Amino acid sequence: MSDGGHGLAPAAASLWGLGSGGAPTAFQAVTALIAGPAADAAQSLTIAAWNGAVAGGALIGGSPLPLGTGLLPWCAALVVLSPLLFSRRVVLSAPADRYRTRR
């Protein structure tokens, strides 16, 4: 790289790994905790969902390639923003008293 950004990619990859490296282990632990005696079946479904998400991401990420690489940042922004917009809609349409803490 001639722009002096030699260490930027490894630093970004390190931060990414530190921030999300424990997610698979956490998913498995929470699945086992919630499922109780059916933990084996629940964990297999967690792995199936994880692999399905990877395959779906590859499909969605690769589908705009024939249209040109200039479209990729816009598609990535749409994929990132879609869950945020959906979750906001779900939370706003939920009954208000459902999320109050009870003592």
N, C-alpha and C positions, 0 to 999 in steps of 0.2 A: 504494500500500500504506500503510495507516494504522498498521501495526505497527512501522515503522521499518526494515524489511528491504529497502530500495530497492536496495541494491547486492549483495544476496545472490545473486540469480539470475544476473546477469552475471559475478560472481566464480566461481560454481559452473560456469557454462558455459565460462569461460576455463580453469579447472583441468581440466575434462573434455577440452577441446580440446588442451591441452598434454600431458595424460597419454596420450591415445589418438590424437592427430592423425597420428602417423607410422605407425600400424598398417597402412594399406593399402599404403604404399610398402615397408614391411618385409616384408609378405606377398609382394609381387611379387618383391622381391630374393631372398628365401629360396627361393621357387619356382623362379626362374631358376637359382639356384646348385645346387639339388638335382637339377633336371631335366636339366641339361647341354644336350646337343644338341636335346632335345625341349622346350626352354624355351617356345617359342611355344604349343604345344598345352597344356602344363601351366599357363601363365599364363591361357589362355582358360578352363580349367577352374576356376582360382582365382576369376576374375571371376564365372563362373556360380555357383559355390558362395556367393560373397559376396552376389550378387543373390538367390539362393534363401533365404539366411539373412534378408535384409531382408524378403522377401515372407512367409516363415514367421513372423517376428516380428510383422508386421502382422496376420497371420491369428490368431495366438495372442493377441495383445494386444487385438484387436477382438472376438474371440468371446465373452468374458464381458460385453460392454457391454449386451446386452439384459437381463441379469439384474440390472443396477444397477451404479453406480459404486463402491459400498461393497466390492464383491468384488475390484476391481482391485489393491489393495495385496497381498492374499493370493495372487492369481495371479502377480503380479510376484515375490513372495518364492519361490513354488514354482519359477518359471522360473529364478531365480538359484541356488537351492539344489540343483536337480536335477543339474547337471553336477558340482557339488562332491561330492555323495553318490555319484554314479556313478564318478567318478575315484577316490575313496577305495576303493570296492569293487574296482575293477580293479587298483589298486596292491596292495591287501592279498591278492588272489588270485594275484598273479604269483609265480613262483619267486624266492626270495630271491637266489640267486647270479646271476641275470640282470642285476641292477643294480649289482653290485660293479664297481669300476674295476679294470682289469687293467693291470699294469705290465710 
